Amino acid sequence: MMPDTKLHEIKNVEIMRTGKWNATTFSVADLDAMCEAFPQVGFGVPITLGHTTDPGGEAFGWVSRLYRRGEVLLADFKDVPGELYEKIKRRAFDHCSIECWFNFERAGKMFKRVLKAVALLGAQSPAVSGLAPLRSVVNTANGTGTLFAFTSTFKMEGSMTNSFNERNLPPDQIADLRAKALIDAGVYKPEQYAEAVTRIFAEDTALAMAYASFTSFRE
């Protein structure tokens, strides 16, 4: 197989959410401040492998768009090398972590919060919990964030039903989609993501068994 030499886009990547992380609290206003500053600060936001303090380090892509959805900060990536893209698909890098400046002054203007970089994490554990894994937006039918077209319906809360595109998705991604649907429906709060996943596995024993087998196989 020929190596992937193309540059890729990855859209709808969850990189941050509200909460207290590493003793620092991030509010919706803080996320909005980063979005507002993004097109104004005059420099590109790089993607790095892990957190780096090397000013001459290599960028492995760039943030092309920054936006908020509810209490989550999302980014679109561009110019991601093919080799790294394949590693993300294999879960070698499955989480994101941001680097942020507070009260950053540039060209005579003060910005409350500025996104400095997005670090892709492999073996290192992320400080922020409840974010969708990177593989959930790259392991798709066409690599652009569109999931395979197949509808599977499950029932929760009596009359509440939700439909998801689940074909060929691993069980952890299915649980992730269902948990987010419950959060979007207001059944759980964003910080209760883990509780939503636990409930999904408790009410869908087939999915729980598939997940156990899937995890055992991966390990």
KOLSE-909683 format. One record per atom (N, C-alpha, C): atom name; x, y, z. Coordinates in steps of 0.1 Angstrom, whole numbers. Layout:
BEGIN
pt marlo CA	east X	north Y	up Z
...
//
This chain:
BEGIN
pt marlo N	east 8	north -12	up 0
pt marlo CA	east 0	north 0	up 0
pt marlo C	east 9	north 12	up 0
pt marlo N	east 6	north 22	up -9
pt marlo CA	east 13	north 34	up -10
pt marlo C	east 10	north 43	up 3
pt marlo N	east 21	north 50	up 8
pt marlo CA	east 19	north 59	up 19
pt marlo C	east 9	north 70	up 15
pt marlo N	east 2	north 75	up 25
pt marlo CA	east -8	north 86	up 23
pt marlo C	east 0	north 99	up 23
pt marlo N	east 2	north 105	up 12
pt marlo CA	east 10	north 118	up 12
pt marlo C	east 1	north 130	up 11
pt marlo N	east -12	north 128	up 12
pt marlo CA	east -22	north 139	up 11
pt marlo C	east -23	north 147	up 24
pt marlo N	east -27	north 159	up 23
pt marlo CA	east -30	north 167	up 35
pt marlo C	east -45	north 166	up 37
pt marlo N	east -49	north 164	up 50
pt marlo CA	east -63	north 162	up 53
pt marlo C	east -69	north 173	up 61
pt marlo N	east -83	north 173	up 60
pt marlo CA	east -91	north 181	up 69
pt marlo C	east -98	north 172	up 79
pt marlo N	east -99	north 177	up 92
pt marlo CA	east -106	north 170	up 102
pt marlo C	east -116	north 180	up 108
pt marlo N	east -129	north 178	up 107
pt marlo CA	east -138	north 188	up 112
pt marlo C	east -146	north 183	up 124
pt marlo N	east -151	north 193	up 131
pt marlo CA	east -159	north 190	up 143
pt marlo C	east -152	north 183	up 154
pt marlo N	east -140	north 188	up 157
pt marlo CA	east -131	north 182	up 167
pt marlo C	east -134	north 189	up 181
pt marlo N	east -138	north 182	up 191
pt marlo CA	east -140	north 187	up 204
pt marlo C	east -127	north 189	up 211
pt marlo N	east -123	north 201	up 214
pt marlo CA	east -110	north 204	up 220
pt marlo C	east -110	north 209	up 234
pt marlo N	east -122	north 214	up 239
pt marlo CA	east -123	north 220	up 252
pt marlo C	east -137	north 221	up 256
pt marlo N	east -140	north 221	up 269
pt marlo CA	east -154	north 223	up 274
pt marlo C	east -153	north 231	up 287
pt marlo N	east -165	north 236	up 291
pt marlo CA	east -165	north 244	up 303
pt marlo C	east -162	north 235	up 315
pt marlo N	east -157	north 240	up 326
pt marlo CA	east -154	north 233	up 338
pt marlo C	east -141	north 237	up 344
pt marlo N	east -137	north 231	up 355
pt marlo CA	east -125	north 234	up 362
pt marlo C	east -115	north 223	up 358
pt marlo N	east -104	north 227	up 351
pt marlo CA	east -94	north 218	up 347
pt marlo C	east -80	north 223	up 351
pt marlo N	east -73	north 214	up 358
pt marlo CA	east -60	north 218	up 362
pt marlo C	east -60	north 231	up 370
pt marlo N	east -70	north 232	up 379
pt marlo CA	east -72	north 243	up 388
pt marlo C	east -76	north 256	up 381
pt marlo N	east -79	north 256	up 368
pt marlo CA	east -84	north 268	up 361
pt marlo C	east -98	north 265	up 356
pt marlo N	east -107	north 275	up 358
pt marlo CA	east -121	north 274	up 354
pt marlo C	east -123	north 280	up 341
pt marlo N	east -129	north 273	up 332
pt marlo CA	east -133	north 279	up 319
pt marlo C	east -148	north 279	up 318
pt marlo N	east -153	north 291	up 315
pt marlo CA	east -167	north 294	up 313
pt marlo C	east -171	north 295	up 299
pt marlo N	east -184	north 295	up 296
pt marlo CA	east -189	north 297	up 282
pt marlo C	east -183	north 310	up 277
pt marlo N	east -182	north 321	up 285
pt marlo CA	east -176	north 334	up 281
pt marlo C	east -161	north 332	up 277
pt marlo N	east -154	north 323	up 284
pt marlo CA	east -140	north 321	up 280
pt marlo C	east -139	north 314	up 267
pt marlo N	east -148	north 304	up 264
pt marlo CA	east -148	north 298	up 251
pt marlo C	east -151	north 308	up 240
pt marlo N	east -161	north 316	up 243
pt marlo CA	east -165	north 326	up 233
pt marlo C	east -153	north 336	up 230
pt marlo N	east -146	north 339	up 241
pt marlo CA	east -135	north 349	up 240
pt marlo C	east -124	north 343	up 230
pt marlo N	east -121	north 330	up 231
pt marlo CA	east -112	north 324	up 223
pt marlo C	east -117	north 324	up 208
pt marlo N	east -130	north 321	up 206
pt marlo CA	east -135	north 322	up 193
pt marlo C	east -134	north 336	up 187
pt marlo N	east -137	north 346	up 195
pt marlo CA	east -137	north 359	up 190
pt marlo C	east -123	north 364	up 187
pt marlo N	east -113	north 359	up 195
pt marlo CA	east -99	north 363	up 192
pt marlo C	east -93	north 356	up 180
pt marlo N	east -98	north 344	up 177
pt marlo CA	east -91	north 336	up 167
pt marlo C	east -88	north 343	up 154
pt marlo N	east -98	north 350	up 148
pt marlo CA	east -95	north 356	up 135
pt marlo C	east -88	north 370	up 136
pt marlo N	east -86	north 374	up 149
pt marlo CA	east -81	north 388	up 151
pt marlo C	east -66	north 389	up 155
pt marlo N	east -61	north 378	up 161
pt marlo CA	east -48	north 379	up 167
pt marlo C	east -36	north 380	up 157
pt marlo N	east -39	north 375	up 144
pt marlo CA	east -29	north 377	up 134
pt marlo C	east -19	north 366	up 132
pt marlo N	east -22	north 354	up 138
pt marlo CA	east -13	north 342	up 136
pt marlo C	east -21	north 330	up 136
pt marlo N	east -16	north 320	up 129
pt marlo CA	east -22	north 307	up 128
pt marlo C	east -20	north 299	up 141
pt marlo N	east -30	north 290	up 144
pt marlo CA	east -30	north 282	up 156
pt marlo C	east -25	north 268	up 151
pt marlo N	east -13	north 264	up 156
pt marlo CA	east -8	north 251	up 151
pt marlo C	east -13	north 239	up 159
pt marlo N	east -12	north 227	up 152
pt marlo CA	east -15	north 214	up 158
pt marlo C	east -2	north 208	up 161
pt marlo N	east 0	north 204	up 174
pt marlo CA	east 13	north 198	up 178
pt marlo C	east 11	north 184	up 183
pt marlo N	east 21	north 176	up 184
pt marlo CA	east 21	north 163	up 189
pt marlo C	east 25	north 163	up 204
pt marlo N	east 16	north 163	up 213
pt marlo CA	east 19	north 165	up 227
pt marlo C	east 21	north 180	up 229
pt marlo N	east 23	north 184	up 242
pt marlo CA	east 26	north 198	up 245
pt marlo C	east 41	north 200	up 244
pt marlo N	east 44	north 210	up 237
pt marlo CA	east 58	north 213	up 234
pt marlo C	east 62	north 228	up 238
pt marlo N	east 74	north 230	up 243
pt marlo CA	east 78	north 244	up 246
pt marlo C	east 89	north 248	up 236
pt marlo N	east 91	north 240	up 225
pt marlo CA	east 101	north 243	up 215
pt marlo C	east 96	north 252	up 205
pt marlo N	east 101	north 265	up 205
pt marlo CA	east 95	north 275	up 196
pt marlo C	east 98	north 271	up 181
pt marlo N	east 108	north 263	up 179
pt marlo CA	east 111	north 259	up 165
pt marlo C	east 105	north 245	up 161
pt marlo N	east 96	north 240	up 169
pt marlo CA	east 90	north 227	up 167
pt marlo C	east 81	north 227	up 155
pt marlo N	east 78	north 216	up 149
pt marlo CA	east 70	north 214	up 137
pt marlo C	east 55	north 215	up 140
pt marlo N	east 48	north 221	up 131
pt marlo CA	east 33	north 221	up 132
pt marlo C	east 28	north 209	up 123
pt marlo N	east 19	north 202	up 129
pt marlo CA	east 13	north 190	up 122
pt marlo C	east -1	north 193	up 117
pt marlo N	east -3	north 205	up 111
pt marlo CA	east -16	north 210	up 107
pt marlo C	east -19	north 223	up 114
pt marlo N	east -31	north 228	up 110
pt marlo CA	east -35	north 241	up 116
pt marlo C	east -50	north 242	up 118
pt marlo N	east -53	north 250	up 128
pt marlo CA	east -68	north 252	up 131
pt marlo C	east -73	north 261	up 120
pt marlo N	east -83	north 257	up 113
pt marlo CA	east -89	north 266	up 103
pt marlo C	east -102	north 273	up 107
pt marlo N	east -108	north 267	up 118
pt marlo CA	east -121	north 273	up 123
pt marlo C	east -122	north 270	up 137
pt marlo N	east -127	north 279	up 145
pt marlo CA	east -129	north 277	up 159
pt marlo C	east -144	north 282	up 163
pt marlo N	east -151	north 274	up 170
pt marlo CA	east -165	north 277	up 173
pt marlo C	east -170	north 269	up 185
pt marlo N	east -181	north 274	up 191
pt marlo CA	east -186	north 268	up 203
pt marlo C	east -200	north 262	up 200
pt marlo N	east -202	north 250	up 206
pt marlo CA	east -215	north 244	up 205
pt marlo C	east -219	north 240	up 219
pt marlo N	east -229	north 248	up 224
pt marlo CA	east -232	north 245	up 238
pt marlo C	east -221	north 249	up 247
pt marlo N	east -216	north 239	up 255
pt marlo CA	east -205	north 242	up 265
pt marlo C	east -192	north 236	up 260
pt marlo N	east -192	north 233	up 247
pt marlo CA	east -180	north 226	up 241
pt marlo C	east -174	north 235	up 230
pt marlo N	east -161	north 236	up 231
pt marlo CA	east -153	north 244	up 220
pt marlo C	east -148	north 234	up 210
pt marlo N	east -151	north 237	up 197
pt marlo CA	east -148	north 228	up 186
pt marlo C	east -139	north 235	up 176
pt marlo N	east -131	north 227	up 169
pt marlo CA	east -122	north 232	up 159
pt marlo C	east -122	north 224	up 147
pt marlo N	east -120	north 230	up 135
pt marlo CA	east -117	north 223	up 123
pt marlo C	east -102	north 224	up 120
pt marlo N	east -97	north 212	up 116
pt marlo CA	east -82	north 212	up 113
pt marlo C	east -80	north 212	up 98
pt marlo N	east -69	north 217	up 93
pt marlo CA	east -65	north 216	up 79
pt marlo C	east -50	north 213	up 78
pt marlo N	east -46	north 208	up 67
pt marlo CA	east -32	north 204	up 64
pt marlo C	east -26	north 194	up 73
pt marlo N	east -35	north 184	up 77
pt marlo CA	east -30	north 174	up 86
pt marlo C	east -23	north 163	up 77
pt marlo N	east -10	north 160	up 79
pt marlo CA	east -3	north 151	up 71
pt marlo C	east -9	north 137	up 71
pt marlo N	east -9	north 130	up 59
pt marlo CA	east -15	north 117	up 58
pt marlo C	east -10	north 107	up 68
pt marlo N	east 3	north 107	up 71
pt marlo CA	east 8	north 97	up 81
pt marlo C	east 2	north 99	up 95
pt marlo N	east 0	north 112	up 99
pt marlo CA	east -6	north 115	up 112
pt marlo C	east -21	north 112	up 111
pt marlo N	east -27	north 114	up 100
pt marlo CA	east -42	north 111	up 98
pt marlo C	east -44	north 96	up 100
pt marlo N	east -35	north 88	up 95
pt marlo CA	east -37	north 74	up 96
pt marlo C	east -35	north 69	up 111
pt marlo N	east -25	north 76	up 118
pt marlo CA	east -23	north 73	up 132
pt marlo C	east -35	north 76	up 140
pt marlo N	east -42	north 87	up 137
pt marlo CA	east -54	north 91	up 144
pt marlo C	east -65	north 81	up 142
pt marlo N	east -66	north 76	up 130
pt marlo CA	east -76	north 66	up 127
pt marlo C	east -73	north 53	up 136
pt marlo N	east -60	north 50	up 138
pt marlo CA	east -57	north 38	up 146
pt marlo C	east -56	north 41	up 161
pt marlo N	east -60	north 53	up 165
pt marlo CA	east -61	north 57	up 179
pt marlo C	east -47	north 59	up 186
pt marlo N	east -37	north 61	up 177
pt marlo CA	east -23	north 64	up 183
pt marlo C	east -24	north 78	up 189
pt marlo N	east -32	north 87	up 184
pt marlo CA	east -35	north 100	up 190
pt marlo C	east -50	north 101	up 190
pt marlo N	east -56	north 101	up 202
pt marlo CA	east -70	north 100	up 203
pt marlo C	east -77	north 111	up 211
pt marlo N	east -69	north 120	up 217
pt marlo CA	east -74	north 130	up 225
pt marlo C	east -67	north 144	up 222
pt marlo N	east -74	north 154	up 225
pt marlo CA	east -68	north 168	up 223
pt marlo C	east -67	north 175	up 236
pt marlo N	east -57	north 185	up 236
pt marlo CA	east -55	north 193	up 248
pt marlo C	east -51	north 207	up 242
pt marlo N	east -57	north 217	up 248
pt marlo CA	east -54	north 231	up 243
pt marlo C	east -43	north 238	up 251
pt marlo N	east -36	north 247	up 244
pt marlo CA	east -27	north 257	up 251
pt marlo C	east -33	north 270	up 249
pt marlo N	east -35	north 278	up 260
pt marlo CA	east -42	north 290	up 259
pt marlo C	east -35	north 301	up 267
pt marlo N	east -35	north 313	up 261
pt marlo CA	east -30	north 325	up 267
pt marlo C	east -41	north 333	up 274
pt marlo N	east -38	north 338	up 286
pt marlo CA	east -48	north 346	up 293
pt marlo C	east -43	north 361	up 292
pt marlo N	east -52	north 370	up 289
pt marlo CA	east -49	north 384	up 289
pt marlo C	east -37	north 387	up 280
pt marlo N	east -38	north 383	up 267
pt marlo CA	east -28	north 383	up 257
pt marlo C	east -28	north 397	up 250
pt marlo N	east -17	north 404	up 250
pt marlo CA	east -17	north 417	up 243
pt marlo C	east -10	north 416	up 230
pt marlo N	east -16	north 421	up 219
pt marlo CA	east -9	north 421	up 206
pt marlo C	east -14	north 433	up 198
pt marlo N	east -4	north 440	up 192
pt marlo CA	east -7	north 451	up 184
pt marlo C	east -16	north 461	up 191
pt marlo N	east -13	north 463	up 204
pt marlo CA	east -21	north 473	up 211
pt marlo C	east -34	north 469	up 216
pt marlo N	east -38	north 457	up 214
pt marlo CA	east -51	north 452	up 218
pt marlo C	east -50	north 441	up 228
pt marlo N	east -59	north 441	up 238
pt marlo CA	east -58	north 430	up 248
pt marlo C	east -69	north 420	up 245
pt marlo N	east -65	north 407	up 245
pt marlo CA	east -75	north 396	up 243
pt marlo C	east -76	north 388	up 256
pt marlo N	east -88	north 386	up 261
pt marlo CA	east -90	north 379	up 273
pt marlo C	east -85	north 365	up 273
pt marlo N	east -88	north 358	up 262
pt marlo CA	east -84	north 344	up 261
pt marlo C	east -80	north 342	up 246
pt marlo N	east -69	north 335	up 244
pt marlo CA	east -64	north 333	up 230
pt marlo C	east -59	north 318	up 229
pt marlo N	east -64	north 311	up 220
pt marlo CA	east -60	north 297	up 217
pt marlo C	east -46	north 298	up 211
pt marlo N	east -36	north 292	up 218
pt marlo CA	east -22	north 292	up 213
pt marlo C	east -19	north 280	up 204
pt marlo N	east -24	north 268	up 208
pt marlo CA	east -21	north 256	up 201
pt marlo C	east -31	north 245	up 205
pt marlo N	east -32	north 235	up 197
pt marlo CA	east -40	north 223	up 200
pt marlo C	east -30	north 211	up 200
pt marlo N	east -28	north 205	up 211
pt marlo CA	east -19	north 193	up 212
pt marlo C	east -27	north 180	up 211
pt marlo N	east -22	north 172	up 202
pt marlo CA	east -28	north 158	up 201
pt marlo C	east -21	north 149	up 210
pt marlo N	east -28	north 142	up 218
pt marlo CA	east -23	north 133	up 229
pt marlo C	east -24	north 119	up 225
pt marlo N	east -13	north 112	up 228
pt marlo CA	east -12	north 97	up 226
pt marlo C	east -13	north 90	up 239
pt marlo N	east -1	north 87	up 244
pt marlo CA	east 0	north 80	up 257
pt marlo C	east -3	north 89	up 269
pt marlo N	east -2	north 102	up 267
pt marlo CA	east -5	north 112	up 278
pt marlo C	east -20	north 113	up 280
pt marlo N	east -24	north 114	up 293
pt marlo CA	east -38	north 115	up 296
pt marlo C	east -43	north 130	up 295
pt marlo N	east -55	north 132	up 289
pt marlo CA	east -60	north 146	up 289
pt marlo C	east -65	north 151	up 302
pt marlo N	east -64	north 164	up 304
pt marlo CA	east -69	north 170	up 317
pt marlo C	east -84	north 172	up 316
pt marlo N	east -89	north 173	up 304
pt marlo CA	east -103	north 176	up 303
pt marlo C	east -111	north 163	up 299
pt marlo N	east -121	north 160	up 306
pt marlo CA	east -129	north 148	up 304
pt marlo C	east -142	north 151	up 296
pt marlo N	east -148	north 141	up 290
pt marlo CA	east -161	north 143	up 284
pt marlo C	east -160	north 148	up 270
pt marlo N	east -148	north 148	up 263
pt marlo CA	east -147	north 152	up 249
pt marlo C	east -148	north 140	up 240
pt marlo N	east -154	north 141	up 229
pt marlo CA	east -154	north 130	up 219
pt marlo C	east -140	north 127	up 215
pt marlo N	east -136	north 114	up 214
pt marlo CA	east -123	north 110	up 209
pt marlo C	east -121	north 114	up 194
pt marlo N	east -109	north 117	up 191
pt marlo CA	east -106	north 121	up 177
pt marlo C	east -111	north 110	up 167
pt marlo N	east -110	north 98	up 170
pt marlo CA	east -114	north 87	up 160
pt marlo C	east -128	north 88	up 156
pt marlo N	east -136	north 95	up 165
pt marlo CA	east -151	north 96	up 162
pt marlo C	east -153	north 105	up 150
pt marlo N	east -144	north 113	up 146
pt marlo CA	east -146	north 122	up 135
pt marlo C	east -137	north 119	up 123
pt marlo N	east -129	north 109	up 124
pt marlo CA	east -120	north 105	up 113
pt marlo C	east -124	north 91	up 107
pt marlo N	east -129	north 82	up 116
pt marlo CA	east -133	north 69	up 111
pt marlo C	east -147	north 70	up 106
pt marlo N	east -149	north 76	up 94
pt marlo CA	east -161	north 78	up 88
pt marlo C	east -161	north 73	up 74
pt marlo N	east -172	north 74	up 67
pt marlo CA	east -173	north 69	up 53
pt marlo C	east -164	north 77	up 44
pt marlo N	east -163	north 90	up 45
pt marlo CA	east -156	north 97	up 36
pt marlo C	east -145	north 106	up 42
pt marlo N	east -143	north 105	up 55
pt marlo CA	east -132	north 112	up 61
pt marlo C	east -136	north 127	up 64
pt marlo N	east -148	north 131	up 62
pt marlo CA	east -152	north 145	up 64
pt marlo C	east -162	north 147	up 76
pt marlo N	east -163	north 137	up 84
pt marlo CA	east -172	north 138	up 95
pt marlo C	east -186	north 133	up 93
pt marlo N	east -189	north 128	up 81
pt marlo CA	east -202	north 122	up 78
pt marlo C	east -202	north 107	up 81
pt marlo N	east -211	north 103	up 90
pt marlo CA	east -211	north 89	up 94
pt marlo C	east -218	north 80	up 84
pt marlo N	east -215	north 67	up 84
pt marlo CA	east -222	north 58	up 75
pt marlo C	east -237	north 59	up 76
pt marlo N	east -243	north 57	up 65
pt marlo CA	east -258	north 59	up 64
pt marlo C	east -265	north 46	up 68
pt marlo N	east -268	north 45	up 80
pt marlo CA	east -276	north 33	up 85
pt marlo C	east -283	north 37	up 98
pt marlo N	east -295	north 35	up 99
pt marlo CA	east -303	north 39	up 111
pt marlo C	east -306	north 28	up 120
pt marlo N	east -302	north 30	up 133
pt marlo CA	east -305	north 20	up 144
pt marlo C	east -312	north 28	up 155
pt marlo N	east -324	north 23	up 159
pt marlo CA	east -332	north 30	up 168
pt marlo C	east -332	north 23	up 182
pt marlo N	east -330	north 31	up 192
pt marlo CA	east -332	north 25	up 206
pt marlo C	east -341	north 34	up 214
pt marlo N	east -347	north 28	up 224
pt marlo CA	east -357	north 35	up 232
pt marlo C	east -353	north 37	up 246
pt marlo N	east -355	north 50	up 250
pt marlo CA	east -351	north 53	up 264
pt marlo C	east -362	north 63	up 269
pt marlo N	east -363	north 65	up 282
pt marlo CA	east -372	north 74	up 288
pt marlo C	east -387	north 71	up 283
pt marlo N	east -391	north 59	up 283
pt marlo CA	east -404	north 56	up 279
pt marlo C	east -407	north 58	up 264
pt marlo N	east -412	north 71	up 261
pt marlo CA	east -415	north 74	up 247
pt marlo C	east -405	north 80	up 239
pt marlo N	east -393	north 83	up 245
pt marlo CA	east -383	north 90	up 238
pt marlo C	east -375	north 81	up 229
pt marlo N	east -374	north 83	up 216
pt marlo CA	east -366	north 75	up 208
pt marlo C	east -356	north 84	up 200
pt marlo N	east -344	north 78	up 197
pt marlo CA	east -334	north 86	up 190
pt marlo C	east -328	north 77	up 179
pt marlo N	east -325	north 82	up 168
pt marlo CA	east -319	north 75	up 157
pt marlo C	east -305	north 79	up 154
pt marlo N	east -297	north 70	up 151
pt marlo CA	east -282	north 73	up 149
pt marlo C	east -277	north 66	up 137
pt marlo N	east -267	north 72	up 131
pt marlo CA	east -260	north 65	up 120
pt marlo C	east -249	north 57	up 126
pt marlo N	east -251	north 43	up 127
pt marlo CA	east -242	north 35	up 135
pt marlo C	east -235	north 24	up 127
pt marlo N	east -238	north 23	up 114
pt marlo CA	east -232	north 12	up 107
pt marlo C	east -217	north 13	up 107
pt marlo N	east -211	north 1	up 110
pt marlo CA	east -196	north -1	up 110
pt marlo C	east -189	north 8	up 121
pt marlo N	east -196	north 14	up 130
pt marlo CA	east -190	north 21	up 141
pt marlo C	east -187	north 11	up 152
pt marlo N	east -175	north 13	up 159
pt marlo CA	east -173	north 4	up 171
pt marlo C	east -182	north 8	up 182
pt marlo N	east -184	north -1	up 192
pt marlo CA	east -194	north 1	up 202
pt marlo C	east -191	north 13	up 211
pt marlo N	east -178	north 17	up 213
pt marlo CA	east -176	north 29	up 221
pt marlo C	east -180	north 41	up 214
pt marlo N	east -179	north 42	up 201
pt marlo CA	east -184	north 54	up 194
pt marlo C	east -200	north 54	up 194
pt marlo N	east -206	north 42	up 193
pt marlo CA	east -221	north 42	up 194
pt marlo C	east -225	north 47	up 207
pt marlo N	east -219	north 43	up 218
pt marlo CA	east -222	north 48	up 231
pt marlo C	east -220	north 63	up 232
pt marlo N	east -209	north 67	up 226
pt marlo CA	east -206	north 82	up 226
pt marlo C	east -217	north 90	up 219
pt marlo N	east -221	north 85	up 208
pt marlo CA	east -232	north 92	up 201
pt marlo C	east -245	north 92	up 209
pt marlo N	east -248	north 81	up 215
pt marlo CA	east -261	north 80	up 222
pt marlo C	east -260	north 89	up 235
pt marlo N	east -248	north 89	up 241
pt marlo CA	east -247	north 98	up 253
pt marlo C	east -249	north 113	up 250
pt marlo N	east -243	north 116	up 238
pt marlo CA	east -244	north 130	up 234
pt marlo C	east -258	north 134	up 231
pt marlo N	east -266	north 124	up 225
pt marlo CA	east -280	north 127	up 222
pt marlo C	east -288	north 129	up 235
pt marlo N	east -285	north 121	up 245
pt marlo CA	east -292	north 123	up 258
pt marlo C	east -288	north 137	up 264
pt marlo N	east -276	north 141	up 263
pt marlo CA	east -272	north 154	up 267
pt marlo C	east -279	north 165	up 260
pt marlo N	east -279	north 164	up 246
pt marlo CA	east -286	north 174	up 238
pt marlo C	east -301	north 174	up 241
pt marlo N	east -307	north 163	up 245
pt marlo CA	east -321	north 163	up 249
pt marlo C	east -324	north 168	up 263
pt marlo N	east -313	north 171	up 270
pt marlo CA	east -315	north 176	up 284
pt marlo C	east -317	north 166	up 294
pt marlo N	east -315	north 153	up 291
pt marlo CA	east -317	north 142	up 301
pt marlo C	east -305	north 142	up 310
pt marlo N	east -293	north 146	up 305
pt marlo CA	east -281	north 147	up 313
pt marlo C	east -274	north 160	up 310
pt marlo N	east -267	north 165	up 320
pt marlo CA	east -258	north 177	up 317
pt marlo C	east -245	north 173	up 311
pt marlo N	east -238	north 182	up 304
pt marlo CA	east -225	north 178	up 298
pt marlo C	east -215	north 172	up 308
pt marlo N	east -215	north 177	up 320
pt marlo CA	east -206	north 171	up 330
pt marlo C	east -210	north 157	up 335
pt marlo N	east -222	north 153	up 331
pt marlo CA	east -227	north 139	up 334
pt marlo C	east -225	north 129	up 323
pt marlo N	east -216	north 132	up 314
pt marlo CA	east -213	north 124	up 302
pt marlo C	east -210	north 109	up 306
pt marlo N	east -202	north 107	up 316
pt marlo CA	east -198	north 93	up 321
pt marlo C	east -211	north 86	up 326
pt marlo N	east -220	north 93	up 333
pt marlo CA	east -232	north 87	up 338
pt marlo C	east -241	north 83	up 326
pt marlo N	east -241	north 91	up 316
pt marlo CA	east -250	north 88	up 304
pt marlo C	east -244	north 75	up 297
pt marlo N	east -231	north 74	up 296
pt marlo CA	east -225	north 62	up 290
pt marlo C	east -228	north 50	up 298
pt marlo N	east -227	north 51	up 311
pt marlo CA	east -230	north 40	up 320
pt marlo C	east -244	north 35	up 318
pt marlo N	east -253	north 45	up 318
pt marlo CA	east -267	north 41	up 316
pt marlo C	east -270	north 34	up 303
pt marlo N	east -263	north 39	up 292
pt marlo CA	east -265	north 33	up 279
pt marlo C	east -261	north 18	up 279
pt marlo N	east -249	north 15	up 285
pt marlo CA	east -245	north 2	up 286
pt marlo C	east -254	north -7	up 295
pt marlo N	east -259	north -1	up 305
pt marlo CA	east -268	north -8	up 314
pt marlo C	east -281	north -12	up 307
pt marlo N	east -286	north -4	up 298
pt marlo CA	east -299	north -6	up 292
pt marlo C	east -298	north -13	up 278
pt marlo N	east -285	north -14	up 273
pt marlo CA	east -283	north -22	up 261
pt marlo C	east -272	north -32	up 263
pt marlo N	east -276	north -44	up 268
pt marlo CA	east -267	north -54	up 272
pt marlo C	east -259	north -59	up 260
pt marlo N	east -265	north -59	up 248
pt marlo CA	east -258	north -64	up 236
pt marlo C	east -247	north -54	up 233
pt marlo N	east -249	north -41	up 234
pt marlo CA	east -239	north -32	up 232
pt marlo C	east -228	north -33	up 242
pt marlo N	east -232	north -35	up 255
pt marlo CA	east -222	north -36	up 265
pt marlo C	east -213	north -49	up 263
pt marlo N	east -219	north -60	up 258
pt marlo CA	east -211	north -72	up 256
pt marlo C	east -202	north -69	up 244
pt marlo N	east -207	north -62	up 234
pt marlo CA	east -198	north -59	up 222
pt marlo C	east -187	north -50	up 226
pt marlo N	east -189	north -41	up 235
pt marlo CA	east -179	north -32	up 239
pt marlo C	east -168	north -40	up 247
pt marlo N	east -172	north -49	up 256
pt marlo CA	east -163	north -57	up 264
pt marlo C	east -154	north -65	up 255
pt marlo N	east -160	north -71	up 244
pt marlo CA	east -153	north -79	up 235
pt marlo C	east -143	north -70	up 227
pt marlo N	east -148	north -58	up 223
pt marlo CA	east -140	north -49	up 215
pt marlo C	east -128	north -44	up 222
pt marlo N	east -130	north -41	up 235
pt marlo CA	east -119	north -36	up 244
pt marlo C	east -109	north -47	up 246
pt marlo N	east -114	north -59	up 248
pt marlo CA	east -105	north -70	up 251
pt marlo C	east -96	north -73	up 238
pt marlo N	east -103	north -72	up 226
pt marlo CA	east -96	north -74	up 214
pt marlo C	east -85	north -64	up 211
pt marlo N	east -88	north -51	up 214
pt marlo CA	east -79	north -40	up 212
pt marlo C	east -66	north -42	up 221
pt marlo N	east -69	north -46	up 233
pt marlo CA	east -58	north -47	up 243
pt marlo C	east -49	north -60	up 240
//
